[in-house]
Structures are given as structure tokens and as C-alpha cells.
Amino acid sequence: MIENIFIVNKLSQMKAINSELKLQIITELIANPVTGRQLSKIFGLSKQKIHYNLKTLLRANLIKIINFGNNKEVYYRAKAKNYILNFSLNNKREKKETNRNLINQILESHNIDLGRIAANLLENSLKMQAKEKLLIVSGEYNMPLVKKILIETSKRQIETTLMYRDKELLEAKHNLFSLATYNWDFEKFNRALKNTDVYLYLNGESRFIPLDDPEKKNIQQKAFVKSREIVRKSNIRIAMMEGLIHDELTEENILSELNFWKSLDIDYSKLAKETHKESLKYLGTKTIGIHNSRGADFSCKIQKVLCDYGSFTDLPRQSPLIFIPGGEILLIPKEKSFNGIITAKTGYLYGKSIQNPTLKIIDNEIVNYQAETNEELITKAISEGGPDAHKISLLSIGTNYNMDETNIDPLYKSKSKSVFTVRWGENVSIGGSIKGFVEWQIQLENPKIKIK
């Protein structure tokens, strides 16, 4: 089996494919494993010339030798289905645009159509109707999708307001705006929120722009309280998607984006039905116990069961807000019932991964913690998260059958089927009482769940 993407980013590799014959050889090796003798017949060239070119490609790590059955002949195979040249003599902006075009071509080659995804999102996830009003907050990262959404909303006579918040503007808000201007910006948002039916938050940049000013944090928190009240009174449908569309041309970014759009290019009706069915086992549950191979061992009582169906449905336990692409069972723990040890491979906080975290929990609150990397971020989250910062706000079980947890933005790993996530932050927006100001999470893969 070969990979989907191989990024050609070394000068030696670029030099190695400087002939039409080498490119033709790679094309043959993408289709099937082939011997040097077979290539000689295909191209009508001497074995010596073919082997010379194969050795050049091998030295540059552009192809590989594989074992093919019991045959004693050497078989060669391409490294990937797509070879992408990360090479440009243009200026940075032109290179960025070129990279985006290349990534879009890769998406298309995998039958990923952003226009189709935008239409599916509006119709089957947000359930928008003609004459309804949509408010979008987004930055540069997700503009490729936003552009498609704007086309689709126009087709459907949906009135759309876009509030643009890119990295430069967010940094200015946090570091340059006066307190009065900062407050005015939130007031402007809340005025727009009052006049909408659906609020779609796509501002992935916000995950990476810290807010350190305590007075601005206070303004932000008060503004969020007002926003929640507006949403409650007007019954506004909220969907959030903070995933990033990367323009940097790397294999990791391309695979992550392919996986993300695959998980979003989904049958929302099927996802809702499967999530609903899975949630039934947690109804009436008094206690759940969690264990995993890394040593996690904790239990808690469940106060409430909700579902992020990935869409707004008439099903019971519908969460008042959804996190696109959706697919989670949400469990609000009862106060002072969560006790034990949480230990996992990864967590996610302030836009960064936490490796091998371990936390001791007593009566729903963190009493001790450590991590292999970024432990200081947990300290920061607890110091900045307000009176409820120590308290667990939510547990979730992923149900998205279209998401591969091995190549995905860490923020969305919790959606992957069977991944168990412990969260901190607030749960007031879904009917709880925890008012933490910093959202973060730890994921447990394939845990053993006991229901009592």
C-alpha cells in the first residue's frame, strides 16, 4: 500500500526527476509494482538505462523496493499516489496562492468538493431556509469554505453577514485596541447576533492568538454572557468549526485536510441516527467507569445526556449548539462525583498538543497533574480559567464514522468514533453550571467503559 501524498521538497529530489523518462517511470510505479525488466519492455529501452534511472530515483528516496509474492525479481513501487513539488521562485504571496491551488487540486482528485460540502452544510446540518439570516465569523484560514458558503446562500435567498477576523485583526484587538474599542467590537457582534437565525463560527485563528490583558478578559467574559442570553431568548442555532485550512504545503497538512473534509462530507441523517442509537445506552445511567491501557481509572455519575448530531434535528437530547463536523455523545457529570486518575496519550490546549498528561481528580476537580510536554499550559489554563477552572465540564464519546483519528486536527480528534474525551471550560451553553473561561480537552483512545 502506498501513501496518498509525497512532498518533493529537497533540491536533490527535484534534480532526480529532471527528465521525462523518470517522470514516466514514477507514473508506472504509481499504478503497479513493476520490475526493471518489465519497465524495459514498456519503454522499449535497455535494461541498463532503466536500472540507472531506477537507482537515481531510489537514492533520492522517490521510489521504494517491495517484496512481491515469492518472486525473486526486484519490484519497484512509487512512494505515493500524488507527488507534489514544493518549489516556487515567486514571492511569498504568489507561492501561498500556488500552494492553495495545488491543495484544492488534491482535494478534487479525492472527490472532495467544497461547493458540495457547503450546500450539504446549509441544507442538512444547519437546516437553513430561504429568507433566514446567517451570521458567519471567520478569518483567512477558512475563507475557501466561506466563499463557497456565500455562493450557496445567495442561491437559496439566505441573508448572510460575514464578520472577518483574521490573525492580524485578532492580534490588534488583543494588543492595540483600547478598552473602549475592544468593548465596542463585542457590542457590534452582539447587535449582529440579535438579528440572526443561525450563527456559524469558523474563526480557527482565535485558537492561536492569546489574550493576556486581564481587563480585556473581563470584557470578553461579560460579552459572552450577553451572547448566551441573546441565543437563549432568540433560540438561535449555533454551529462552530475552528478547524484550519492550511496553506503550507506539507504531507501532514494535506492529509489532515483531506481527513477533515472527508469527515465533513458526510450523510448527516445517518450520523444523527447512529449517534442517537449509541446514546441510548447512557440513558438512566447512574455511574460510568473508565479504564485504559495507559493507567486511566476513574468513575463518575451522569447528570445529563446530550447529543451533538452534527445537525439540528427533532431527535431527543439535541444539543443547543453543534461542533461541525459533529458526532459526539455529551455527558455532563454530576457535581462531586468524578474521582480517579486520567492518563492519556494526548490532550489539546491553547492550540497545542499536550503529550502524555496525567491528572488526579477528586470531586470533579484537578488536585494534581503532570505532562511530558506543555505541562505549563495546564498551569496557565487553571490560573486563567476563573473559579471553575479546576472543574471538569463535560465528557464525550465520538461517533463520527467518517473521521480517521490518526490524521486529523487535534481539536477534532474527539469526534472520531469511540474516542473518549474529558473537557474543561464551560457547559452553561448546553444546560450545565460550570463557567470555566478556558476550553481544553484530553482524549482517551479505545477506553473500556463500564456502565452501571
TORGUBA-158607 format. One record per residue (C-alpha): residue number from 0; x, y, z. Coordinates in nm, 2 decimals. Layout:
NUM,X,Y,Z .
...
//
This chain:
0,0.00,0.00,0.00 .
1,0.13,0.35,-0.09 .
2,0.06,0.68,0.08 .
3,-0.17,0.95,-0.07 .
4,0.08,1.23,-0.08 .
5,0.46,1.27,-0.12 .
6,0.60,1.62,-0.09 .
7,0.91,1.67,-0.31 .
8,1.09,1.94,-0.11 .
9,1.46,1.87,-0.15 .
10,1.68,2.00,-0.42 .
11,1.83,1.66,-0.47 .
12,1.49,1.51,-0.53 .
13,1.40,1.78,-0.78 .
14,1.72,1.72,-0.97 .
15,1.64,1.34,-0.97 .
16,1.32,1.39,-1.16 .
17,1.47,1.62,-1.42 .
18,1.38,1.40,-1.72 .
19,1.06,1.30,-1.88 .
20,1.16,0.93,-1.86 .
21,1.20,0.94,-1.48 .
22,0.85,1.10,-1.45 .
23,0.71,0.83,-1.68 .
24,0.87,0.56,-1.46 .
25,0.72,0.71,-1.15 .
26,0.38,0.72,-1.32 .
27,0.41,0.34,-1.40 .
28,0.52,0.27,-1.04 .
29,0.21,0.46,-0.90 .
30,-0.02,0.22,-1.09 .
31,0.15,-0.11,-1.00 .
32,0.47,-0.27,-0.86 .
33,0.70,-0.33,-1.16 .
34,1.04,-0.49,-1.22 .
35,1.33,-0.33,-1.41 .
36,1.28,-0.59,-1.69 .
37,0.91,-0.51,-1.72 .
38,0.99,-0.14,-1.74 .
39,1.25,-0.21,-2.01 .
40,0.98,-0.37,-2.22 .
41,0.72,-0.10,-2.15 .
42,0.95,0.18,-2.27 .
43,1.15,-0.02,-2.53 .
44,1.48,0.08,-2.36 .
45,1.78,-0.12,-2.25 .
46,1.78,-0.27,-1.90 .
47,2.10,-0.07,-1.82 .
48,1.93,0.26,-1.89 .
49,1.62,0.17,-1.69 .
50,1.83,0.05,-1.39 .
51,2.04,0.37,-1.40 .
52,1.72,0.58,-1.37 .
53,1.57,0.35,-1.10 .
54,1.89,0.38,-0.89 .
55,1.87,0.76,-0.92 .
56,1.51,0.76,-0.80 .
57,1.59,0.52,-0.52 .
58,1.89,0.74,-0.40 .
59,1.66,1.04,-0.39 .
60,1.40,0.84,-0.19 .
61,1.13,0.90,-0.45 .
62,1.05,0.53,-0.50 .
63,1.10,0.21,-0.30 .
64,1.17,-0.16,-0.34 .
65,0.90,-0.40,-0.22 .
66,0.85,-0.77,-0.16 .
67,0.60,-0.90,-0.41 .
68,0.49,-1.26,-0.35 .
69,0.76,-1.52,-0.37 .
70,0.91,-1.38,-0.69 .
71,1.29,-1.34,-0.67 .
72,1.30,-1.04,-0.90 .
73,1.32,-0.69,-0.75 .
74,0.99,-0.50,-0.77 .
75,0.98,-0.12,-0.75 .
76,0.69,0.09,-0.63 .
77,0.61,0.46,-0.61 .
78,0.61,0.62,-0.26 .
79,0.27,0.78,-0.31 .
80,-0.03,0.83,-0.54 .
81,0.05,1.20,-0.57 .
82,0.38,1.38,-0.59 .
83,0.37,1.75,-0.51 .
84,0.66,1.99,-0.59 .
85,0.70,2.23,-0.30 .
86,0.91,2.46,-0.51 .
87,0.85,2.82,-0.63 .
88,1.06,3.12,-0.74 .
89,0.76,3.35,-0.69 .
90,0.72,3.59,-0.40 .
91,0.56,3.46,-0.08 .
92,0.20,3.56,-0.16 .
93,0.22,3.40,-0.51 .
94,0.37,3.09,-0.35 .
95,0.09,3.07,-0.10 .
96,-0.18,3.11,-0.37 .
97,0.00,2.84,-0.57 .
98,0.00,2.60,-0.27 .
99,-0.37,2.66,-0.21 .
100,-0.44,2.58,-0.58 .
101,-0.24,2.26,-0.55 .
102,-0.41,2.16,-0.23 .
103,-0.75,2.23,-0.40 .
104,-0.65,2.01,-0.69 .
105,-0.56,1.73,-0.45 .
106,-0.90,1.76,-0.28 .
107,-1.07,1.74,-0.62 .
108,-0.87,1.43,-0.71 .
109,-1.01,1.27,-0.39 .
110,-1.37,1.37,-0.48 .
111,-1.37,1.65,-0.22 .
112,-1.59,1.93,-0.35 .
113,-1.61,2.24,-0.12 .
114,-1.92,2.36,-0.30 .
115,-2.10,2.03,-0.24 .
116,-1.99,2.04,0.13 .
117,-2.11,2.40,0.17 .
118,-2.45,2.31,0.02 .
119,-2.47,2.00,0.24 .
120,-2.38,2.20,0.55 .
121,-2.65,2.46,0.49 .
122,-2.93,2.22,0.40 .
123,-2.87,1.91,0.61 .
124,-2.66,2.04,0.91 .
125,-2.78,2.40,0.97 .
126,-3.12,2.33,0.82 .
127,-3.14,2.68,0.67 .
128,-3.45,2.80,0.48 .
129,-3.49,3.09,0.23 .
130,-3.52,3.43,0.39 .
131,-3.34,3.32,0.71 .
132,-3.04,3.51,0.83 .
133,-2.69,3.37,0.87 .
134,-2.40,3.53,1.07 .
135,-2.05,3.40,0.99 .
136,-1.74,3.49,1.18 .
137,-1.43,3.37,1.01 .
138,-1.07,3.46,0.93 .
139,-0.84,3.38,0.64 .
140,-0.79,3.01,0.73 .
141,-1.14,2.91,0.64 .
142,-1.22,3.15,0.36 .
143,-1.20,2.88,0.09 .
144,-1.51,2.73,0.25 .
145,-1.67,3.06,0.34 .
146,-1.65,3.17,-0.03 .
147,-1.85,2.85,-0.13 .
148,-2.10,2.91,0.15 .
149,-2.16,3.27,0.03 .
150,-2.24,3.13,-0.32 .
151,-2.47,2.87,-0.18 .
152,-2.65,3.12,0.05 .
153,-2.71,3.35,-0.24 .
154,-2.87,3.07,-0.44 .
155,-3.10,3.00,-0.15 .
156,-3.20,3.36,-0.07 .
157,-3.04,3.34,0.27 .
158,-2.93,3.68,0.40 .
159,-2.56,3.64,0.51 .
160,-2.34,3.87,0.72 .
161,-1.97,3.80,0.73 .
162,-1.75,3.94,1.02 .
163,-1.39,3.89,0.92 .
164,-1.14,3.82,1.20 .
165,-0.80,3.72,1.07 .
166,-0.48,3.68,1.26 .
167,-0.37,4.04,1.21 .
168,-0.70,4.18,1.33 .
169,-0.72,3.95,1.64 .
170,-0.37,4.05,1.74 .
171,-0.46,4.41,1.70 .
172,-0.77,4.36,1.92 .
173,-0.58,4.19,2.19 .
174,-0.27,4.41,2.19 .
175,-0.35,4.75,2.03 .
176,-0.73,4.82,2.08 .
177,-0.82,5.05,2.37 .
178,-1.06,4.90,2.63 .
179,-1.34,5.12,2.48 .
180,-1.28,5.00,2.13 .
181,-1.24,4.64,2.24 .
182,-1.58,4.66,2.42 .
183,-1.74,4.83,2.12 .
184,-1.63,4.54,1.89 .
185,-1.81,4.29,2.11 .
186,-2.12,4.52,2.13 .
187,-2.12,4.53,1.75 .
188,-2.11,4.15,1.74 .
189,-2.40,4.11,1.99 .
190,-2.61,4.36,1.78 .
191,-2.55,4.14,1.47 .
192,-2.62,3.83,1.68 .
193,-2.97,3.96,1.78 .
194,-3.06,3.99,1.41 .
195,-2.98,3.63,1.30 .
196,-3.13,3.28,1.29 .
197,-2.80,3.08,1.26 .
198,-2.46,3.17,1.39 .
199,-2.17,2.99,1.22 .
200,-1.83,3.04,1.39 .
201,-1.53,2.95,1.17 .
202,-1.26,3.16,1.33 .
203,-0.98,2.90,1.36 .
204,-0.72,3.17,1.41 .
205,-0.85,3.25,1.76 .
206,-0.71,2.93,1.89 .
207,-0.36,3.06,1.84 .
208,-0.39,3.43,1.94 .
209,-0.36,3.46,2.32 .
210,-0.54,3.72,2.52 .
211,-0.33,3.82,2.82 .
212,-0.48,4.16,2.93 .
213,-0.69,4.09,3.24 .
214,-0.92,4.39,3.18 .
215,-1.00,4.27,2.82 .
216,-1.06,3.92,2.95 .
217,-1.32,4.06,3.19 .
218,-1.49,4.25,2.90 .
219,-1.48,3.93,2.69 .
220,-1.63,3.72,2.96 .
221,-1.92,3.97,3.02 .
222,-1.98,3.99,2.64 .
223,-2.00,3.61,2.62 .
224,-2.26,3.61,2.90 .
225,-2.47,3.86,2.70 .
226,-2.42,3.64,2.38 .
227,-2.55,3.33,2.56 .
228,-2.86,3.52,2.68 .
229,-2.93,3.65,2.33 .
230,-2.90,3.30,2.19 .
231,-3.13,3.16,2.46 .
232,-3.40,3.43,2.41 .
233,-3.40,3.42,2.03 .
234,-3.35,3.04,2.00 .
235,-3.05,3.09,1.77 .
236,-2.89,2.78,1.62 .
237,-2.52,2.78,1.67 .
238,-2.26,2.58,1.49 .
239,-1.88,2.60,1.55 .
240,-1.59,2.48,1.33 .
241,-1.25,2.60,1.44 .
242,-1.05,2.36,1.22 .
243,-0.79,2.52,1.00 .
244,-0.74,2.50,0.62 .
245,-0.36,2.51,0.59 .
246,-0.18,2.68,0.30 .
247,0.16,2.54,0.40 .
248,0.24,2.26,0.16 .
249,0.34,1.96,0.38 .
250,0.23,1.60,0.38 .
251,0.09,1.63,0.73 .
252,-0.12,1.93,0.64 .
253,-0.26,1.78,0.32 .
254,-0.35,1.45,0.49 .
255,-0.51,1.63,0.78 .
256,-0.72,1.85,0.55 .
257,-0.82,1.55,0.34 .
258,-0.94,1.37,0.65 .
259,-1.12,1.68,0.78 .
260,-1.32,1.73,0.47 .
261,-1.40,1.36,0.44 .
262,-1.55,1.38,0.79 .
263,-1.75,1.69,0.69 .
264,-1.86,1.54,0.36 .
265,-2.10,1.31,0.54 .
266,-2.46,1.19,0.55 .
267,-2.59,1.40,0.84 .
268,-2.90,1.19,0.86 .
269,-2.70,0.87,0.90 .
270,-2.47,1.04,1.15 .
271,-2.76,1.16,1.36 .
272,-2.93,0.82,1.36 .
273,-2.61,0.64,1.47 .
274,-2.53,0.89,1.74 .
275,-2.89,0.87,1.87 .
276,-2.87,0.49,1.88 .
277,-2.54,0.49,2.06 .
278,-2.66,0.74,2.31 .
279,-2.95,0.52,2.43 .
280,-2.71,0.30,2.63 .
281,-2.62,0.60,2.86 .
282,-2.98,0.69,2.94 .
283,-3.07,0.62,3.30 .
284,-2.70,0.56,3.37 .
285,-2.61,0.62,3.74 .
286,-2.24,0.57,3.71 .
287,-1.98,0.51,3.44 .
288,-1.63,0.37,3.50 .
289,-1.34,0.43,3.26 .
290,-1.01,0.23,3.22 .
291,-0.74,0.22,2.95 .
292,-0.41,0.06,2.89 .
293,-0.22,0.37,3.00 .
294,-0.35,0.35,3.35 .
295,-0.66,0.57,3.34 .
296,-0.90,0.47,3.61 .
297,-1.19,0.69,3.71 .
298,-1.57,0.69,3.75 .
299,-1.84,0.95,3.78 .
300,-2.22,0.99,3.79 .
301,-2.40,1.14,3.49 .
302,-2.64,1.44,3.54 .
303,-2.74,1.48,3.17 .
304,-2.70,1.32,2.83 .
305,-2.70,1.53,2.51 .
306,-2.60,1.46,2.15 .
307,-2.40,1.67,1.90 .
308,-2.57,1.51,1.60 .
309,-2.37,1.73,1.35 .
310,-2.70,1.88,1.26 .
311,-3.01,2.04,1.41 .
312,-3.27,1.76,1.44 .
313,-3.60,1.68,1.60 .
314,-3.44,1.39,1.79 .
315,-3.44,1.40,2.17 .
316,-3.12,1.51,2.35 .
317,-3.03,1.76,2.07 .
318,-2.75,1.98,2.19 .
319,-2.84,2.35,2.16 .
320,-2.51,2.40,1.97 .
321,-2.31,2.18,1.74 .
322,-1.94,2.15,1.66 .
323,-1.91,2.07,1.29 .
324,-1.84,1.81,1.16 .
325,-2.03,1.67,1.46 .
326,-2.08,1.33,1.60 .
327,-2.05,1.31,1.98 .
328,-2.24,1.19,2.28 .
329,-2.21,1.46,2.55 .
330,-2.23,1.36,2.92 .
331,-2.25,1.63,3.19 .
332,-2.11,1.48,3.51 .
333,-2.28,1.53,3.85 .
334,-2.11,1.76,4.09 .
335,-1.86,1.60,4.33 .
336,-1.90,1.25,4.16 .
337,-1.59,1.24,3.94 .
338,-1.29,1.07,4.11 .
339,-0.98,0.89,3.99 .
340,-0.68,0.92,3.76 .
341,-0.69,1.05,3.40 .
342,-0.39,0.95,3.19 .
343,-0.38,0.96,2.81 .
344,-0.15,0.99,2.50 .
345,-0.26,1.34,2.41 .
346,-0.46,1.65,2.52 .
347,-0.52,1.98,2.35 .
348,-0.49,2.33,2.49 .
349,-0.42,2.68,2.36 .
350,-0.38,2.54,2.01 .
351,-0.10,2.30,2.12 .
352,-0.08,1.93,2.19 .
353,-0.01,1.81,2.55 .
354,0.18,1.48,2.54 .
355,0.12,1.20,2.80 .
356,-0.08,1.40,3.05 .
357,-0.18,1.25,3.39 .
358,-0.43,1.42,3.62 .
359,-0.56,1.33,3.96 .
360,-0.93,1.42,4.01 .
361,-1.12,1.44,4.34 .
362,-1.48,1.55,4.35 .
363,-1.47,1.67,3.98 .
364,-1.16,1.90,4.05 .
365,-0.80,1.87,3.94 .
366,-0.58,1.83,4.25 .
367,-0.26,1.72,4.08 .
368,-0.12,1.70,3.73 .
369,0.18,1.64,3.51 .
370,0.26,1.60,3.14 .
371,0.56,1.51,2.92 .
372,0.52,1.83,2.71 .
373,0.35,2.16,2.77 .
374,0.26,2.10,3.13 .
375,0.29,2.47,3.19 .
376,-0.01,2.52,2.96 .
377,-0.23,2.33,3.21 .
378,-0.10,2.57,3.48 .
379,-0.19,2.86,3.27 .
380,-0.54,2.73,3.19 .
381,-0.61,2.68,3.56 .
382,-0.48,3.03,3.65 .
383,-0.68,3.20,3.37 .
384,-1.00,2.99,3.38 .
385,-1.18,3.15,3.67 .
386,-1.33,2.99,3.98 .
387,-1.44,2.68,3.79 .
388,-1.11,2.63,3.61 .
389,-1.03,2.31,3.81 .
390,-1.37,2.16,3.74 .
391,-1.45,1.90,3.47 .
392,-1.73,2.04,3.25 .
393,-1.80,1.76,3.01 .
394,-1.73,1.40,2.89 .
395,-1.79,1.29,2.54 .
396,-1.78,0.98,2.32 .
397,-1.70,1.03,1.94 .
398,-1.94,0.88,1.69 .
399,-1.82,1.03,1.35 .
400,-1.77,0.72,1.14 .
401,-1.60,0.92,0.86 .
402,-1.31,1.05,1.06 .
403,-0.97,0.89,1.09 .
404,-0.82,0.98,1.42 .
405,-0.46,0.93,1.30 .
406,-0.45,1.22,1.06 .
407,-0.67,1.50,1.20 .
408,-0.65,1.84,1.36 .
409,-0.62,1.76,1.73 .
410,-0.92,1.97,1.82 .
411,-1.14,1.73,1.62 .
412,-1.00,1.40,1.74 .
413,-1.28,1.38,1.99 .
414,-1.53,1.33,1.71 .
415,-1.36,1.01,1.59 .
416,-1.57,0.70,1.66 .
417,-1.50,0.55,2.01 .
418,-1.26,0.83,2.13 .
419,-1.35,0.93,2.49 .
420,-1.28,1.29,2.58 .
421,-1.26,1.48,2.91 .
422,-1.32,1.85,2.88 .
423,-1.27,2.17,3.09 .
424,-1.42,2.51,3.03 .
425,-1.79,2.60,3.03 .
426,-2.10,2.38,3.00 .
427,-2.36,2.65,3.07 .
428,-2.44,2.68,2.69 .
429,-2.56,2.32,2.70 .
430,-2.75,2.33,3.03 .
431,-2.48,2.28,3.29 .
432,-2.35,2.51,3.56 .
433,-1.97,2.52,3.50 .
434,-1.84,2.86,3.39 .
435,-1.47,2.80,3.31 .
436,-1.32,3.05,3.07 .
437,-1.06,2.83,2.90 .
438,-1.17,2.54,2.68 .
439,-0.93,2.24,2.67 .
440,-0.95,1.86,2.65 .
441,-0.78,1.52,2.69 .
442,-0.86,1.22,2.47 .
443,-0.85,0.86,2.57 .
444,-0.84,0.62,2.27 .
445,-1.03,0.29,2.28 .
446,-1.11,0.30,2.66 .
447,-1.31,0.03,2.84 .
448,-1.63,0.18,2.95 .
449,-1.84,0.02,3.23 .
450,-2.20,0.14,3.27 .
451,-2.38,0.08,3.60 .
//
